[in-house]
């Protein structure tokens, strides 16, 4: 089966330039061929009748793994600072690190 020429060598060179990728001549030919094969596969998919198929956003069912966001009481400032070795004006004091 002959691959259609949808992507030209010039287009591949332009894509490589935009991507800041240096390609050798053989690599350009290979990538051009691969891009055309990929687009040809999508063309085959376009021929399918999908009118009765619902759109899929995720192929596997997504479940929220996070816990419920329940409001709870927190430590008071006094309790939070109670075990600190040094405090000043209601804040922790730590040594200066530069």
Protein Blocks (a to p, Z undefined) as FASTA:
>chain_A
ZZddfbcfklmmmmmmmnopacdfklmmmmmmmmmmmmmmmmmmmmpccklpccdfbfbd
cddfbdcddddddddfklmmmmpfbdcehiacddddZZ
